[in-house]
Amino acid sequence: MDEQQYRYFILNKPSGMESQFVSPYEGPLLGDIDFDFPEGTHAIGRLDKNSEGLLLLTTNKKITKLLFEINRGHERTYLVQVRHKVNAEILQRLRTGVNIRIRGGHQYTSPPGSVNIVDAPVDIFPSPFQIHKNVKTTWLQITLTEGKYHQVRKMVAAAGHRCIRLIRISIENLQLGNLQPGKIRELEETDFFELLKLNAPPKTERQL
């Protein structure tokens, strides 16, 4: 009997790419990446098409439930570039919670989170968007423990700022680091679970 070894990857998802291998929408898909993914690879969670950064992929179907479908939230950190300068009042609103509309048309108040103004990152990859030199922007670092549909974009919009660029840089202790856009890094199972603060992986399944 051969052991079935699960495999774990991180991708720096470029802007404009869907977080899926199959999609009804036009545009690049995960399968267009120059990488030989093993059969059964799927994305864990998603980033919307115009967002960038850390996306998890695996052949282990149990990870989505462990990471995103349990009561305990897992920290996700984003670098967010918004139009105009963010003042102290807006910063406090974002930290304490703003009202946004979620799926189904319901109103929802985002929970308190860590929101800070940061310097423009010098090591971030070139923007896929052209921003006029006269447009003033602010970079924020936002950490949440949930990830509702377009939540970060809706939060900054509710606070009066348009999101220009959104980059997920970490989930718990798993960091994007200097991984280039469109590139893949494979992780060992023990490292993957430890960095994401998940319980020890289940015993390896065996194929008959």
MIDRENZA-812739 format. One record per residue: residue number from 1; residue in one letter; chain; x negated, y, z of N, C-alpha, C in turn. Coordinates in steps of 0.2 Angstrom, whole numbers, plus 2048, in hexadecimal, padded with zeros to 3 digits. Each point is the difference from the previous one (the first is absolute). Example, Ala and Ser with C-alpha at 12.3 -4.5 7.8 and 13.67 -1.06 7.14 Angstrom:
! residues 2
[1; a; A; [7BE; 7E4; 827]; [804; 806; 800]; [7FC; 806; 800]];
[2; s; A; [802; 805; 7FC]; [7FC; 806; 801]; [804; 805; 803]];
! end
This chain:
! residues 208
[1; m; A; [7FC; 7FA; 800]; [804; 806; 800]; [7FC; 806; 800]];
[2; d; A; [801; 805; 7FC]; [7FC; 806; 7FF]; [804; 806; 804]];
[3; e; A; [7FC; 804; 804]; [803; 805; 804]; [802; 806; 7FB]];
[4; q; A; [805; 803; 802]; [803; 806; 7FC]; [7FD; 806; 804]];
[5; q; A; [7FB; 803; 7FD]; [7FE; 806; 803]; [803; 806; 7FD]];
[6; y; A; [803; 804; 805]; [803; 806; 7FE]; [7FA; 805; 7FE]];
[7; r; A; [802; 805; 7FC]; [7FB; 805; 7FE]; [803; 807; 802]];
[8; y; A; [7FB; 805; 801]; [803; 807; 802]; [7FB; 805; 7FD]];
[9; f; A; [804; 805; 7FE]; [7FC; 805; 7FC]; [803; 807; 802]];
[10; i; A; [7FC; 805; 7FF]; [802; 807; 800]; [7FF; 804; 7F9]];
[11; l; A; [804; 804; 7FE]; [7FF; 804; 7FA]; [801; 807; 801]];
[12; n; A; [7FC; 804; 7FD]; [801; 807; 800]; [804; 802; 7FA]];
[13; k; A; [807; 800; 801]; [805; 801; 7FB]; [7FF; 807; 7FD]];
[14; p; A; [7FF; 800; 7F9]; [800; 807; 7FD]; [807; 803; 800]];
[15; s; A; [800; 806; 7FF]; [807; 804; 7FF]; [802; 7FE; 7F9]];
[16; g; A; [807; 7FF; 800]; [803; 7FE; 7F9]; [801; 7F8; 7FF]];
[17; m; A; [7FD; 7FC; 805]; [801; 7F9; 800]; [805; 7FE; 804]];
[18; e; A; [805; 7FB; 7FE]; [805; 7FD; 804]; [7FC; 7FB; 805]];
[19; s; A; [803; 7FF; 806]; [7FD; 7FB; 805]; [803; 7F9; 7FF]];
[20; q; A; [801; 7FE; 7F9]; [803; 7FA; 7FF]; [7FC; 7FD; 7FA]];
[21; f; A; [801; 7F9; 7FF]; [7FE; 7FD; 7FA]; [805; 7FF; 7FB]];
[22; v; A; [806; 801; 802]; [806; 800; 7FB]; [804; 805; 802]];
[23; s; A; [802; 805; 7FB]; [805; 805; 802]; [804; 802; 7FA]];
[24; p; A; [806; 803; 801]; [804; 802; 7FA]; [7FE; 807; 7FE]];
[25; y; A; [7FB; 803; 804]; [7FE; 807; 7FE]; [7FA; 800; 7FC]];
[26; e; A; [7FF; 805; 7FC]; [7FB; 801; 7FB]; [7F9; 802; 804]];
[27; g; A; [7FB; 7FE; 7FE]; [7F9; 803; 803]; [7FC; 7FA; 802]];
[28; p; A; [7FA; 801; 802]; [7FB; 7FB; 802]; [803; 7FC; 806]];
[29; l; A; [7FF; 7F9; 800]; [801; 7FC; 805]; [7FA; 7FD; 803]];
[30; l; A; [801; 7FC; 806]; [7FA; 7FD; 803]; [7FD; 7FB; 7FC]];
[31; g; A; [804; 7FD; 7FB]; [7FD; 7FB; 7FC]; [7FB; 803; 7FB]];
[32; d; A; [800; 807; 7FF]; [7FC; 803; 7FB]; [7F9; 801; 803]];
[33; i; A; [7FF; 7FF; 806]; [7FA; 801; 803]; [7FB; 7FB; 7FE]];
[34; d; A; [7FA; 802; 7FE]; [7FB; 7FB; 7FE]; [7FD; 7FC; 806]];
[35; f; A; [804; 7FB; 802]; [7FF; 7FB; 805]; [803; 7FA; 800]];
[36; d; A; [7FD; 7FA; 801]; [803; 7FA; 7FF]; [804; 7FE; 807]];
[37; f; A; [806; 802; 801]; [804; 7FF; 806]; [802; 7F8; 800]];
[38; p; A; [800; 7FD; 805]; [802; 7F9; 801]; [808; 800; 7FF]];
[39; e; A; [802; 7FA; 7FE]; [807; 7FF; 7FF]; [804; 802; 807]];
[40; g; A; [805; 803; 800]; [804; 801; 806]; [7FE; 807; 804]];
[41; t; A; [7FC; 804; 7FD]; [7FE; 806; 803]; [805; 805; 7FF]];
[42; h; A; [802; 804; 806]; [805; 805; 800]; [7FE; 805; 804]];
[43; a; A; [803; 806; 7FF]; [7FE; 806; 804]; [804; 800; 807]];
[44; i; A; [7FD; 802; 805]; [803; 800; 807]; [803; 807; 801]];
[45; g; A; [806; 801; 800]; [803; 807; 800]; [7FF; 803; 7F9]];
[46; r; A; [800; 807; 800]; [7FF; 803; 7FA]; [7FD; 808; 801]];
[47; l; A; [7FE; 803; 7FB]; [7FF; 807; 7FF]; [804; 802; 7FA]];
[48; d; A; [803; 806; 801]; [804; 802; 7FA]; [7FB; 801; 7FA]];
[49; k; A; [803; 801; 7FA]; [7FC; 800; 7FA]; [7FB; 806; 800]];
[50; n; A; [802; 806; 803]; [7FB; 806; 800]; [7FB; 800; 806]];
[51; s; A; [801; 7FB; 804]; [7FC; 800; 806]; [7F9; 7FC; 7FF]];
[52; e; A; [7FB; 801; 804]; [7FA; 7FD; 7FF]; [7FE; 7FC; 806]];
[53; g; A; [7FA; 7FC; 7FF]; [7FD; 7FE; 806]; [801; 7F8; 802]];
[54; l; A; [800; 7FF; 806]; [7FF; 7F9; 803]; [807; 7FC; 7FF]];
[55; l; A; [7FF; 7FB; 7FC]; [806; 7FB; 7FF]; [7FD; 7F9; 801]];
[56; l; A; [804; 7FC; 804]; [7FE; 7FA; 802]; [803; 7FB; 7FB]];
[57; l; A; [7FC; 7FA; 7FF]; [802; 7FB; 7FB]; [7FE; 7F9; 804]];
[58; t; A; [804; 7FB; 7FF]; [7FE; 7FA; 802]; [804; 7FA; 7FD]];
[59; t; A; [7FE; 7FA; 801]; [804; 7FA; 7FE]; [804; 7FD; 806]];
[60; n; A; [800; 803; 805]; [803; 7FE; 806]; [807; 804; 801]];
[61; k; A; [805; 7FC; 7FF]; [807; 803; 800]; [802; 802; 807]];
[62; k; A; [7FD; 7FE; 805]; [802; 802; 807]; [7FE; 807; 802]];
[63; i; A; [7FB; 803; 7FD]; [7FD; 806; 802]; [805; 806; 800]];
[64; t; A; [804; 800; 7FB]; [805; 806; 800]; [804; 800; 806]];
[65; k; A; [803; 7FA; 802]; [804; 800; 806]; [7FC; 801; 806]];
[66; l; A; [7F9; 7FE; 801]; [7FC; 801; 806]; [7FF; 808; 800]];
[67; l; A; [7FF; 803; 7FB]; [7FD; 807; 800]; [806; 805; 800]];
[68; f; A; [805; 7FF; 7FC]; [805; 805; 7FF]; [807; 7FE; 802]];
[69; e; A; [801; 7FA; 802]; [807; 7FE; 802]; [801; 7FE; 807]];
[70; i; A; [7FB; 803; 804]; [801; 7FE; 808]; [801; 807; 803]];
[71; n; A; [802; 800; 806]; [802; 806; 804]; [7FA; 804; 802]];
[72; r; A; [7FA; 7FD; 801]; [7FA; 805; 801]; [7FE; 803; 7FA]];
[73; g; A; [7FF; 806; 800]; [7FE; 804; 7FA]; [7F8; 7FF; 7FF]];
[74; h; A; [7FE; 801; 7FA]; [7F9; 800; 7FF]; [7FE; 807; 7FD]];
[75; e; A; [7FA; 803; 802]; [7FF; 806; 7FE]; [7FD; 801; 7F9]];
[76; r; A; [803; 804; 7FC]; [7FE; 802; 7FA]; [7FD; 807; 7FF]];
[77; t; A; [7FB; 801; 7FE]; [7FD; 807; 7FF]; [7FF; 802; 7F9]];
[78; y; A; [802; 807; 7FF]; [800; 803; 7F9]; [7FD; 806; 800]];
[79; l; A; [7FC; 802; 7FB]; [7FE; 806; 7FE]; [805; 803; 7FB]];
[80; v; A; [803; 806; 802]; [805; 803; 7FC]; [7FF; 807; 7FF]];
[81; q; A; [7FF; 802; 7F9]; [7FF; 807; 7FE]; [807; 803; 7FE]];
[82; v; A; [801; 806; 803]; [807; 803; 7FF]; [7FF; 807; 7FD]];
[83; r; A; [804; 803; 7FD]; [800; 807; 7FE]; [801; 804; 805]];
[84; h; A; [7FC; 806; 800]; [800; 805; 805]; [7FD; 7FF; 806]];
[85; k; A; [7FF; 804; 805]; [7FD; 7FF; 806]; [805; 7FE; 805]];
[86; v; A; [7FE; 7FB; 804]; [805; 7FE; 805]; [7FE; 803; 807]];
[87; n; A; [805; 804; 803]; [7FF; 803; 806]; [801; 7FC; 806]];
[88; a; A; [7FF; 803; 806]; [800; 7FC; 806]; [807; 7FD; 802]];
[89; e; A; [805; 805; 7FE]; [807; 7FE; 801]; [802; 7FA; 7FC]];
[90; i; A; [7FE; 800; 7F9]; [802; 7FA; 7FC]; [7FC; 7FA; 802]];
[91; l; A; [7FA; 801; 802]; [7FC; 7FA; 803]; [804; 7FD; 806]];
[92; q; A; [802; 804; 804]; [804; 7FD; 806]; [806; 7FD; 7FE]];
[93; r; A; [804; 802; 7FB]; [806; 7FD; 7FE]; [7FE; 7F9; 7FD]];
[94; l; A; [7FB; 800; 7FC]; [7FE; 7F9; 7FE]; [7FE; 7FB; 805]];
[95; r; A; [7FD; 803; 805]; [7FE; 7FB; 806]; [806; 7FE; 804]];
[96; t; A; [805; 804; 801]; [805; 7FE; 804]; [806; 7FC; 7FC]];
[97; g; A; [800; 801; 7FA]; [805; 7FD; 7FC]; [805; 805; 7FC]];
[98; v; A; [801; 7FE; 7FA]; [804; 804; 7FB]; [806; 7FC; 7FE]];
[99; n; A; [805; 803; 7FE]; [806; 7FC; 7FD]; [7FF; 7FF; 7F8]];
[100; i; A; [800; 7FA; 7FE]; [800; 7FE; 7F9]; [805; 7FB; 7FE]];
[101; r; A; [802; 800; 7FA]; [805; 7FC; 7FD]; [7FD; 7F9; 7FE]];
[102; i; A; [802; 7FB; 803]; [7FE; 7F9; 7FE]; [805; 7FC; 7FB]];
[103; r; A; [7FE; 7FA; 7FE]; [804; 7FC; 7FC]; [807; 7FF; 803]];
[104; g; A; [805; 801; 7FC]; [807; 7FF; 802]; [803; 807; 801]];
[105; g; A; [7FC; 805; 800]; [802; 807; 801]; [800; 802; 807]];
[106; h; A; [7FD; 7FC; 804]; [801; 802; 807]; [7FA; 805; 803]];
[107; q; A; [802; 804; 805]; [7FB; 804; 803]; [7FC; 7FD; 805]];
[108; y; A; [7FA; 801; 800]; [7FB; 7FC; 804]; [7FB; 805; 803]];
[109; t; A; [7FE; 800; 806]; [7FB; 804; 803]; [7FA; 7FC; 801]];
[110; s; A; [7FB; 803; 7FD]; [7F9; 7FC; 800]; [7FE; 800; 807]];
[111; p; A; [7FD; 7FB; 803]; [7FD; 7FF; 807]; [7FA; 805; 800]];
[112; p; A; [7FE; 801; 807]; [7FA; 804; 801]; [7FA; 7FC; 7FD]];
[113; g; A; [7FB; 804; 7FD]; [7FA; 7FD; 7FD]; [7FB; 805; 801]];
[114; s; A; [7FA; 7FE; 7FE]; [7FA; 804; 800]; [7FF; 803; 7F9]];
[115; v; A; [800; 807; 800]; [800; 804; 7FA]; [7FB; 805; 802]];
[116; n; A; [7FA; 801; 7FC]; [7FB; 805; 801]; [7FE; 803; 7F9]];
[117; i; A; [7FE; 806; 800]; [7FD; 803; 7FA]; [7F9; 7FE; 800]];
[118; v; A; [7FD; 7FE; 7FA]; [7F9; 7FE; 800]; [7FD; 804; 7FA]];
[119; d; A; [7FA; 800; 800]; [7FC; 803; 7FA]; [801; 7FC; 7FA]];
[120; a; A; [800; 803; 7FA]; [800; 7FD; 7FA]; [7FB; 7FA; 800]];
[121; p; A; [802; 7FA; 7FF]; [7FB; 7FB; 800]; [7FB; 800; 7FA]];
[122; v; A; [7FA; 800; 802]; [7FA; 801; 7FB]; [7FF; 7F9; 7FD]];
[123; d; A; [802; 7FB; 803]; [7FE; 7F9; 7FD]; [806; 7FD; 7FD]];
[124; i; A; [806; 804; 7FF]; [805; 7FD; 7FD]; [800; 7FF; 7F8]];
[125; f; A; [803; 7FC; 7FD]; [7FF; 7FF; 7F9]; [804; 806; 7FC]];
[126; p; A; [7FE; 801; 7FA]; [802; 806; 7FC]; [808; 7FF; 800]];
[127; s; A; [803; 806; 800]; [808; 800; 7FF]; [802; 7FF; 7F9]];
[128; p; A; [805; 7FC; 800]; [803; 7FE; 7F9]; [804; 806; 7FE]];
[129; f; A; [801; 805; 804]; [804; 806; 7FE]; [7FC; 806; 7FF]];
[130; q; A; [802; 804; 7FC]; [7FD; 807; 7FF]; [804; 805; 805]];
[131; i; A; [7FC; 803; 804]; [802; 805; 805]; [7FD; 807; 7FE]];
[132; h; A; [804; 805; 7FF]; [7FD; 806; 7FE]; [7FC; 803; 806]];
[133; k; A; [7FB; 803; 7FE]; [7FB; 802; 805]; [803; 805; 805]];
[134; n; A; [805; 804; 7FE]; [803; 805; 804]; [806; 7FD; 805]];
[135; v; A; [801; 7F9; 7FF]; [805; 7FD; 804]; [7FD; 7FE; 807]];
[136; k; A; [803; 803; 805]; [7FD; 7FE; 807]; [803; 7FA; 802]];
[137; t; A; [7FC; 7FC; 803]; [803; 7F9; 803]; [7FD; 7FF; 807]];
[138; t; A; [803; 7FB; 803]; [7FE; 7FE; 806]; [7FF; 7F8; 800]];
[139; w; A; [7FB; 7FE; 803]; [7FF; 7F8; 801]; [802; 7FE; 807]];
[140; l; A; [804; 7FB; 801]; [803; 7FE; 806]; [7FE; 7F9; 801]];
[141; q; A; [7FE; 7FE; 806]; [800; 7F8; 801]; [805; 7FE; 805]];
[142; i; A; [804; 7FC; 7FD]; [807; 7FE; 803]; [7FF; 7F8; 802]];
[143; t; A; [802; 7FF; 806]; [800; 7F9; 802]; [807; 7FE; 803]];
[144; l; A; [803; 7FB; 7FD]; [807; 7FE; 802]; [7FF; 7F8; 802]];
[145; t; A; [805; 7FE; 803]; [801; 7F9; 801]; [806; 7FC; 7FD]];
[146; e; A; [802; 804; 7FB]; [805; 7FD; 7FB]; [7FF; 803; 7F9]];
[147; g; A; [804; 7FD; 7FC]; [7FF; 802; 7F9]; [806; 800; 7FC]];
[148; k; A; [805; 804; 801]; [806; 800; 7FC]; [7FF; 803; 7F9]];
[149; y; A; [804; 7FF; 7FC]; [800; 801; 7F9]; [7FE; 808; 7FF]];
[150; h; A; [7FA; 801; 7FD]; [7FE; 807; 7FF]; [800; 804; 807]];
[151; q; A; [7FF; 7FD; 805]; [800; 804; 807]; [7FC; 806; 800]];
[152; v; A; [7F9; 7FF; 7FF]; [7FC; 806; 801]; [802; 805; 7FB]];
[153; r; A; [801; 7FF; 7FA]; [802; 805; 7FB]; [806; 804; 802]];
[154; k; A; [805; 7FC; 803]; [806; 803; 802]; [7FF; 804; 807]];
[155; m; A; [7FB; 7FE; 804]; [7FF; 804; 806]; [7FD; 807; 7FE]];
[156; v; A; [7FB; 800; 7FC]; [7FD; 806; 7FF]; [805; 805; 7FC]];
[157; a; A; [804; 7FD; 7FB]; [805; 804; 7FD]; [805; 803; 805]];
[158; a; A; [802; 7FC; 805]; [805; 802; 805]; [7FD; 806; 804]];
[159; a; A; [7F9; 800; 800]; [7FD; 806; 804]; [7FE; 805; 7FB]];
[160; g; A; [802; 800; 7FA]; [7FF; 806; 7FB]; [7FA; 7FF; 7FC]];
[161; h; A; [7FD; 7FB; 7FF]; [7FA; 7FF; 7FC]; [801; 7FA; 7FB]];
[162; r; A; [7FD; 802; 7FA]; [800; 7FB; 7FB]; [7FA; 7FB; 800]];
[163; c; A; [801; 7FA; 800]; [7FA; 7FB; 800]; [7FD; 800; 7F9]];
[164; i; A; [7FA; 802; 800]; [7FC; 7FF; 7FA]; [7FC; 7FA; 7FF]];
[165; r; A; [7FD; 7FD; 805]; [7FC; 7FA; 800]; [801; 7FC; 807]];
[166; l; A; [801; 7FA; 7FF]; [801; 7FC; 806]; [7FC; 7F9; 7FF]];
[167; i; A; [7FB; 7FF; 805]; [7FB; 7FB; 800]; [801; 7FC; 806]];
[168; r; A; [801; 7FA; 800]; [800; 7FC; 806]; [7F9; 7FD; 801]];
[169; i; A; [7FD; 802; 806]; [7F9; 7FF; 801]; [7FF; 7FA; 805]];
[170; s; A; [805; 7FE; 804]; [7FF; 7FB; 805]; [807; 7FD; 802]];
[171; i; A; [800; 7F9; 802]; [805; 7FD; 804]; [7FD; 7FD; 806]];
[172; e; A; [802; 802; 806]; [7FC; 7FE; 806]; [7F9; 802; 7FF]];
[173; n; A; [7FC; 7FB; 801]; [7F8; 801; 7FF]; [7FE; 7FE; 7F9]];
[174; l; A; [804; 7FE; 7FC]; [7FE; 7FE; 7F9]; [7FF; 806; 7FC]];
[175; q; A; [7FA; 802; 7FE]; [7FF; 807; 7FD]; [7FF; 7FF; 7F8]];
[176; l; A; [802; 805; 7FC]; [7FF; 800; 7F9]; [7F9; 801; 7FF]];
[177; g; A; [7FC; 804; 804]; [7F9; 801; 7FF]; [7FF; 803; 7F9]];
[178; n; A; [7FA; 7FE; 7FD]; [7FE; 803; 7FA]; [802; 7FC; 7FA]];
[179; l; A; [805; 7FC; 801]; [802; 7FB; 7FA]; [803; 805; 7FA]];
[180; q; A; [7FD; 7FF; 7FA]; [802; 804; 7FB]; [807; 7FF; 7FE]];
[181; p; A; [804; 805; 7FD]; [806; 7FF; 7FD]; [801; 7FA; 7FB]];
[182; g; A; [805; 7FB; 801]; [800; 7FB; 7FB]; [7FC; 7FA; 802]];
[183; k; A; [7FC; 800; 805]; [7FB; 7FB; 802]; [803; 7FC; 806]];
[184; i; A; [7FE; 7FA; 800]; [802; 7FB; 805]; [7FB; 7FE; 805]];
[185; r; A; [801; 7FF; 806]; [7FB; 7FD; 805]; [804; 7FA; 803]];
[186; e; A; [7FD; 7FA; 800]; [802; 7FA; 804]; [7FE; 800; 807]];
[187; l; A; [804; 7FE; 804]; [7FF; 7FF; 808]; [800; 7F9; 802]];
[188; e; A; [7FC; 7FE; 805]; [801; 7FA; 803]; [807; 800; 804]];
[189; e; A; [803; 7FB; 801]; [806; 7FF; 803]; [800; 803; 808]];
[190; t; A; [7FA; 7FE; 803]; [800; 802; 807]; [7FF; 808; 801]];
[191; d; A; [7FC; 803; 7FB]; [7FF; 807; 800]; [807; 803; 7FE]];
[192; f; A; [803; 7FE; 7FC]; [807; 803; 7FD]; [805; 800; 806]];
[193; f; A; [800; 7FB; 804]; [805; 7FF; 806]; [7FD; 805; 805]];
[194; e; A; [7FA; 800; 802]; [7FD; 804; 805]; [801; 807; 7FF]];
[195; l; A; [7FE; 802; 7FA]; [801; 808; 7FE]; [807; 802; 800]];
[196; l; A; [805; 7FC; 7FE]; [807; 802; 800]; [803; 7FF; 807]];
[197; k; A; [7FC; 7FD; 805]; [803; 7FF; 807]; [806; 7FB; 7FF]];
[198; l; A; [7FF; 7FB; 7FC]; [805; 7FB; 800]; [7FE; 7FA; 804]];
[199; n; A; [805; 7FC; 802]; [7FE; 7FA; 804]; [7FC; 7FB; 7FC]];
[200; a; A; [7FD; 7FC; 803]; [7FB; 7FB; 7FC]; [804; 7FD; 7FB]];
[201; p; A; [7FD; 7FF; 7FA]; [804; 7FD; 7FB]; [802; 7F8; 801]];
[202; p; A; [805; 7FE; 7FE]; [803; 7FA; 801]; [7FB; 7FB; 7FD]];
[203; k; A; [801; 7FA; 803]; [7FB; 7FA; 7FD]; [801; 7FF; 7F9]];
[204; t; A; [7FA; 7FF; 7FD]; [800; 7FF; 7F8]; [805; 7FB; 7FE]];
[205; e; A; [804; 801; 7FB]; [804; 7FB; 7FE]; [7FC; 7FC; 7FB]];
[206; r; A; [803; 7FA; 7FF]; [7FD; 7FB; 7FC]; [805; 7FE; 7FA]];
[207; q; A; [7FD; 7FF; 7FB]; [804; 7FE; 7FA]; [7FF; 7F8; 800]];
[208; l; A; [806; 7FD; 7FF]; [800; 7F9; 7FF]; [7FE; 7FE; 7F9]];
! end
